[in-house]
Amino acid sequence: MLTFDFAILFFILGMAVFFNKSLSYIFAVLGAISCTFVGFEGYINGFSYQINVFNGLSLSIGVDKLSAVFLIIAYVCFSAIALYSIDFGKLFSKTMSFLINLTMLSMLFIFCAKDAITFLVAFEITNISLFFLILEKSNSYKQAYKFLAFSEGSSVLLMIAFAIIFAHSGTFLFQAYQNNYLFALFAFLGFIIKMDIVPTHVWIGQTYSKAPSNIAAILSVPLTLVGTYGVFRVFSLEKSVFLAIIAVILGALSAFWGALQSARETQLKTLPAYSTVENNGMILASLGVSMLARYSNLNILADFSYLTAIFLIISHSLSKTTMFLSIGHAKETLQKENIDDLGGILKNVSKSAGFGMLISGLSFSAVPPLIGFVSEWMLLESLFQSYKFQDNFLS
């Protein structure tokens, strides 16, 4: 696909001209827009490319409908983050522009990977890039190393999962990973760490607060989308009732705990961090309900719950990106950390920051007719319909 090649080219050019920060971020915007078109084209036509390296070892990339949806959502958000960074990035070093382009490039390969090696290499590059991006803020070593520790824990679990399949089938291609419960268990655990699901969320409060606002937006949206995408993939390969039940339980616990912490939080960027825990918990619970409905032969409810998870992803991604970028604008202008000190943003900062925080806040509050209301109503409707499960334990 030509747009795929253009996306790679723009990100490489963005890294090459990092000494000119504005130009580097402009290439990041162009690369993100190209990735969005890759998603649209991949959803319609799809593509796959495979090469044999040696002795039957094959590497493969491609886009199907699932990866296309995540590409579109992630890189619409990345486009906004990169555009915001053209001005905001002037406050930080030239290295930030290089690392943001590298992060976008590596995540493109995460969503397009069709084999374990390509996926893990891109996954590790993303982790390391974000580690150094968190360090762009002074005195953030402790937070950056906490992020790296949990990220490497996720990597270890995924390596174990992929090693199980390689030992069983002799290939790293994902198409061989059907119906292997042990693989699904380790992969599921590895990916929910990236979703900041309770109890793996403990690093996010201080890290989101310390990281620059554009980097906090990446941690909250595109990075957690990687974990969500992984869980979707795992459930498409292994129809496990046990994992579906665990998804509902952990998702509900995360949604409750994230909402509870958000309600008591007063720090400007810590509140949306816990909101991420809440929203990703709802996504995981909705996906678990979809799997349980499929097990109970309630295909319409299964499809509806699956679509609910997609709507929740769209709602969280767009609203949270808008919120973090608006907060970053307000915080740098007013030099305030406490929410109670931020009155009059429309008047004292800008209309874009004020309306951005207002609209995203209303969406998270499920005010109709915003997408936050639609997605949360769909989730409640899915849960109410669980009385149709034939198994009383499941219902």
N, C-alpha and C positions, 0 to 999 in steps of 0.2 A: 504494500500500500504506500502510495506516494506521500500521503500525509504523515504516516509513521516515520518515514525517512526525514521529512522536513522537521518533525518534532525533535528527533535526535540531533539533527544539524543545528537547530536553534539553541538547544541546551548546550551543545558543545561550544558554539560561538559565544554564548553567554559566559561560559567558564573561561574561554580564551581571552575575553576583553574585560575581565573582572577589575582591572586597574581603572576602568571607566565605569563607575557604579551605575550610573543612569542607563547607559547603553546596555550593560549586562542585564539589568532588570527588564529592559525593553525586550531583549531576546527571550527572557524567561516568560514574559507575557505572551509573545508569539508562539513559543513552544507549548505553553499551556493551552492556548487556543487551538493549536494543531492537534494536541492530544484529545481535546473535546471532539474535534471532527473525526479523529480515529475511532472514538467511541460510537459516534453516529453511523459512520460507514461500517464499522464492525457489527453493529446491531442489525443492519440491513443485510449485509452480504457475508460478514465473517471472513476471517483469513487464518491460515496456519502455515508455518514454515518450519521445517525440521532439517537438521544436519547431523550426519554421523561423524563423530569425532574419531574414535578408534575402537576396535574390538567390540563393535556392537553398541558402544556408548553413544547415545543420541541426545541432542539438545533441541528444544522446540519452543517457539513462541507463537502466539496467535490470539485472536479475539473472538469470543462467542458472545451470546446475548447477555450472560451474567457479567462477564468482565467488561463488556461495553457499557452497561449501566453504571458500574462503579467508576469506569474511566470518565464518563460524562460528568458525574456528580463531583468526583475528586478534582477534576481539572477546571471545572467552572469555578470552584472555590480557589484553586491555585491561581487562576487568572486574576481574581480579585486581590489575592494576597500579593502577587507579583506587582500588580499595578499600584497597590498601596505602598509597596516597598520602594518604588522609584523615588518618592519623597522621604518616607520614613527611614529608608536605609541610609540616608545621609548622616544620620546620628551614629552610625556604627562603621566598622572597618570594611575595607574592600573585600575581605575574605567572606563576609556574609553573602554577597551577591554570587560568588563562586559556589558556595555551599548550597544555597537555595536552588541554583540551577542543577547541581549534582543530585540533590534530594529529589527534585522533580523527575530527572532522568532515571534515577534508580527505581522510583515508584512506578514509572511507566513499565519497566521490565517486571516488577512484581505483579502487576495486574495482567500482563501479557504472557508471563511464564507458563509453560506447559510441562516443565520438568523441574525436579527438585534442585538441581545444581544452579540453574539460572535464577530460580526463586531465592535460594539461600544467599547467593552472592549479592543480588540486588537488595535483599533484606538487610544484610550486614552493612552494606554501603549506606543505606538509609539510616540505620542506627548510629553509625559513626558520624555521619554528616550532622545529624540532629544533636548529637553530643557536643560537637564543636560549636554549633549554632547557639545552644543554650549558654555556652561559655562566653558568648559575645557580651553578655551583661557582666559587669564586675562583681566579684564575690559570689559567684554562682557555682563554684566547684562542687560543693556538697550536693546540690540539686542535680547537677549534670551527671555526677557519678551514680546517684540513685536511679536516674533515668536509665543509664547504661546498664546497671545491675539487673533491673527488671527486663530490659530489652534482651540482654544476653541469656537470661533465664528462659525467655520465650524462644530464643534461637536454639538453645540446648534441647528443649522439648521437641521442637520441630525437626532437629537433626535426628533425634531418636526415632521419631515417627517415620521419617523418610528412610532411615537405615533399616527399620523393620520391613518395609516394603521391598527395598533392594535385596535384602537377605532372602525374601520370599519369592520374588519374581525375577531378580537380576536386571532390573531396569529402573531408571529414575523418572520415566515418563508417568505423568499423573493418570493417564488412561488405564494403567495397570493397578490403580489403587482402590478399585471397587470392592466393597464388602469385606473389609479387613478391620475388625473391631479394634484391635490393639493400635493400629495406625490412627484410627479416628479418635481414640481417647487421647493419645499424646498430642495430636495435632489440635484437637479441640482445646486442651489445656494451654497449649502454646499461644493460640490465637486469642483466647479471652483475656490473656495478659495485655495484649495490644489494645483491647477494647476497654481497659481500665475497669474491669468488672470486680466487684467486691469479692475477695479481700485483696486483690492485686492493685488497688487504686491508691495505696497509701503514699506514693511518691508524688502525686499530681499537684496537691495543694500548693506546696512551696515552689515546685518547679514551674508551674504555670505562672505564678506570681513573679518569679525571678526572671523568666525568659522574656525577651523582647516581644511585643504584642503580635507581630507578624509570625514569629516562631511559635508562640502559644497557640495561634490559630492553626498552624500546621500540626502541632501536637494533638489538638482537640479534634480536628476534622480529618484531613487526609491520612494521618497516621492511624487513627482509630478505625478509619474505613478499611485499612489493610487487614486489621483483625476481624472486622465484620465480614469482609470478603472471604477470608479464610474459613470462618465458621460456615458461611453459605456453601463453600466448596465441600467442606467436610460432610455436611448434611446431605449434599447431593450425591456423595459417594457411599455413605453408610447410613442406612435407615434404622438407626438405633433408638428404641423407645427409652432406654436408660439415659442416653445422652440428651434426648429431648426433655425428659423430666428434670434432669440437672440444669438444662438451659432455662426452663421455666422458673425453677427455684432460685438459681443465682441471678437471673434477670429480675425477678420480683424483688429480691433482697437488695440488689443494686439500685433499682428504681426508688425503693423506699428510703434507703440510706442516703442516696444522692440528694433526693428532695429534702430530707430532714436536715442535712448539712447545709444545703443551699439556703434554707429558710433562716438559719442562725448566723450565716456568714455575713461579714461587713466589709471584707477586703475586695477591692475592685475586680481583680482577676481570679481570685480564689472561688468566688461564687459561681461563675460560669464553668470553672473546672469541675466542681461537684455536679453542676447541671449536666456535664458530659457523662458522668457516671450514671445519673438518672436516665438520660436518654438512651444510652447504650444498653442499660438494663432492660428498658422497654423493648428495644429492638431484639435483644436475645430472647426475651420471654415470648414475643410474638412469633419468632421463628420456631421456638420450641412448641408452641401451640399448633403451628402449621404441621409440624412433623407428627404430633400426636393425633391430629385430625386425619392425616393421611393414613396412619396406622389403623384408625377406626373406620376407614373407608368413607369418610366425609370429605369428598374431594372438593366440593364447592367451598366449605369452610377452610380447608387446607389452602386453597388458592387465595381466598380472601385474607387469611392470616399472613400468607407469604407476601401479598401485595401490601398489607399493613406495615410489615417490616420495611419494605421499600419506601413507603410514604414517610415512615419515621426517620429513615436515613436521609431522605431529601430535606425534610423539615429541620432536622438537627444540623445538617451540613450547612445549609444556606443561612439559617438563623444564627448559628454559632459563629460562623465566619464573619457575618455582619456585626455581631456583638463584639467580638474580640478586636476587630479593626476600629470600630467606633470607640471602644474603651481605650485603645491605644492612643487615638487622636486626643481624646479628652484628658487622659492621664498626662501625656507629654505637654499639653497646653496648660493645665491647671496645677500640675505637680502634686496631685493628691492621690492617696492610696485608699482612703475610707469612703465608702459609698455615701455616707451621711454628709460628706463635705462637697458633694458634686452637684448641688442644685444649680439650675439655670444653665445647663449645657447648651440649649438652643440659643441663648443670648450671649453667653460668655465664651463658647468654643466655636461651634458652627452648626448650621442647620443640618448638614449631612450627618455629623456625629450624633446630634440629638435625635433626628428621625431614625437613624440606624438603630440606636439603643431602644427607642420607643417601639418600632415595628418588631424587632427581634424579641423584645421582652413580652410584647402582646402575643406573639406566636408561641413562645414557650409557656405562656399562661393559658394557652388553648382558647383564645378569644376568637369567636367566629367572625368572618369566614376564612381566617388565615389557615395556612396548611398545618400549623401546630394543632389547631382544633380538629381538623379533618383526621389527621393521623391518630390522635389520642382517642377520638370517638371510635375509629376503626378498631383500635386495640381493645377498648372496653367491650365493643360489640363481639369481638372474637372470643373474649373471656366469657361473656354471658352465654354464648352459644355452646360452651363446653358441656352443658347439661345433656347434649346429644350423644356424648361419648357412651358407647355400650358398656365399657369397663367402668364400674362405679369408682374404683380407686383413682383412675385418671380424671374423671369428671370432678 
